[in-house]
Amino acid sequence: MTADNTVSRSLHDLGLAAWFGGSLMGAVGLNEVEEPKQRLRVATAGWNRWTPVNLAGIAAHLAGGAVLLGANKGRVASQQGVAQATVIKTALTAAALRFASLAISPRRAASAFGQQKWGAGKPKWRMDLLLYCLVLIASPN
């Protein structure tokens, strides 16, 4: 591996881009169909096709982040502010993972938000907000 961690940085950033971009596309493109019966059919088909790509993006982001953290452990321990930024990024990633897992299981999502039913078209703004925050802070320091 090179000293500048190009591969791990690419995995980290491209994985996050796929994760965020897919969620944004789904929220805007798939879940906004006007007719309820069509919305369910279109959203379900689209999300079913996207889920493997989304999971690959999440895995790439986590793998790249783990390698970067290992490569920069000295910097995290010694440089002022880096440990705090790392904790914030890790907490946001954990929260986004939680919401992503809820998106995969509608029954768990409904239970988590105290609803009887969780159908396609429900706004997933909380997950999108978390992913947006990750995108903002994932830029190089």
Salt bridges, closest charged atoms under 4 A:
ASP13 OD1 - HIS12 ND1 3.04
